[in-house]
Amino acid sequence: MPHTVSYKNYEHHTGTRAQAMAPSKETAQALARAETICRAHGVRLTTIRRTVLEALYSSQKPLGAYELADLLASNARRMAPITVYRALDFLIEQGLAHRLASRNAYISTLHDDGSQEATAYLICDGCGTVEPASSAAFAGALSDLLARADFEPRAKVLEVAGHCSRCQGHGHGRH
């Protein structure tokens, strides 16, 4: 049975148009990958968790828990924020989502290659997009820094705020 998400209330609440179609082939493949990860961890990707993950994956920007609750509302019935937070906690535990602390918002990590390599999230203050970035040099430098400090990280994530190349071209990035 195809899985769909109701996005009709999202535009009303945020002024942002969200896709209201069935998952694309890319989204379906990413969700299948998430199912595989959950099975390997011995946990279930329930309908609610899958729906929240699909919304994060389909979004071009980070979403807060209340935005997700509004986005996923169907027939004027809103998902309880605590339900969204529980789904988000699960997705983070499984490595399928990440909380951007500087924005108190969430993104899917299904776009990433799945490695536990150090990641820098480049967050545009102009358009709100988030791009994961990593390199062997970045990962090596961070590993060296952690080793010298004798520090064992829980996560290797860096949030970098600024302006993407598109927004720099529109005058948002330079003053």
C-alpha positions, 0 to 999 in steps of 0.5 A, a space after each residue: 500500500 503506498 504511503 502518503 502524507 497530508 501536507 495541505 494544512 502546512 501551506 496554510 500555517 506557514 505560507 510554504 508550499 509542501 509537496 502533496 504527492 506520493 513519495 518519489 522514487 528517491 523518497 521511497 528508496 530512502 524510506 526502504 533504507 530506513 526500514 532496513 536500518 531499523 530492522 538491523 537495530 531490532 526496532 520498528 519504523 511504525 507508521 507515525 515514525 515513518 510519516 515524520 521521517 518522510 516529512 523531514 526527508 521531503 522538506 527542503 528546510 529544517 522543521 520544528 516539532 510543531 511545524 511537523 504536527 501542523 504539516 501532518 494534520 489531516 482533516 483538521 486533526 493535528 498530531 499531538 506534539 508529544 507524539 511528534 517528539 517521541 517519533 523524533 527521539 526515535 529517529 535520532 536514536 536510529 541515526 535517521 534524523 538530526 536535531 539542529 540545536 541552533 535552530 531547534 529544528 530537525 532534518 533527515 539524515 537519510 541524505 547522508 551516506 550513512 557513515 559515522 564520519 564527522 559532519 558539518 551542517 551548513 545552515 543558510 540564514 537567508 533561505 534556511 536550507 541545510 547542507 551536510 558536508 564532510 571531508 577526510 581532512 575535516 574528519 581527520 582534524 576533528 579526530 586528532 583534536 579529540 585524541 589530543 583532548 582524550 575526549 570520546 564524543 557522542 556525536 561528531 557534528 558541527 553546525 555552521 551558520 552563514 549564507 549559501 552561494 544563492 543567498 550571497 548573490 542576492 545580497 543576503 550574505 554580505 553587508 
